[in-house]
Amino acid sequence: MPKILVVGATRGLGEALAKQYASAGNQVYGTARSTSAPQESASFPITWIGNVDVSTESAGKTITDSLKGVQLDTVIITAGYFGKESFDEPNFEAEVQMYKISSIGPVFIVHHLVKAGLLKKGSKVILVSSESGSIALRHESEGGGMFGHHASKTALNMVGKLLSLDLKDKGIAVGLVHPGFMRTEMTKSVGFDKFWDAGGAVTPDEAAASLREFVDNKFDISLTGQYWAPRGPG
């Protein structure tokens, strides 16, 4: 039975992935910031790891301490935070938090998983990034602002590339994915719900299904270090 770890599994894409993998007969481990499992997922066979705050240095050790002896096939890090800001109203604390969650935390989580022997040759690490982190695709019509979110995703893309170089000789593949523009509380919280229809936003369930198809059936060590958008741009 494949063993899947979803980091950030209590809502949005992470919740959808954990539920879908569990329903498909996989052994699923999900992390939560709280100490108890979310009620929405209580009926699913998911093993919960609580007190995991990706913005803290201890997150990786908390995970590995709970998974001693487990050999993971796939790790998907979906945890994220989107703080609204503009050039006129930048938010220093929010920016720092976004960088810690999106591009610093994953380094320490993957480090601990590897050093604890929980990842093996053939294991896959998927870092959920975003098209918003692409410098080449950023168009003048989209304007500026949202510095912390977009730039932290750019940083995550480099983190993924560097991790792929560190782990290639171990046979561990690292992929970066843009899951698509989603109808989530996160995008709604910054006012992006007004773009849902025009932007073709999909539900977390739809995004999770296409992401699973890519990770399970297409992604392997030959594609390590690359950035992918299973649903295409947007």
Sequence and secondary structure as in RCSB ss.txt:
>XXXX:A:sequence
MPKILVVGATRGLGEALAKQYASAGNQVYGTARSTSAPQESASFPITWIGNVDVSTESAGKTITDSLKGVQLDTV
IITAGYFGKESFDEPNFEAEVQMYKISSIGPVFIVHHLVKAGLLKKGSKVILVSSESGSIALRHESEGGGMFGHH
ASKTALNMVGKLLSLDLKDKGIAVGLVHPGFMRTEMTKSVGFDKFWDAGGAVTPDEAAASLREFVDNKFDISLTG
QYWAPRGPG
>XXXX:A:secstr
  EEEEES SSHHHHHHHHHHHHTT EEEEE SSSS  GGGTTS EEEE S  TTSTTHHHHHHHHSTT  EEEE
EE         SSS  HHHHHHHHIIIIIHHHHHHHHHHHTT EEEEEEEEEE  GGG TTT  GGG S  HHHH
HHHHHHHHHHHHHHHHHGGGT EEEEE    B SHHHHHTTGGGGTTTTT B HHHHHHHHHHHHHHT SGGGTT
 EE TT   
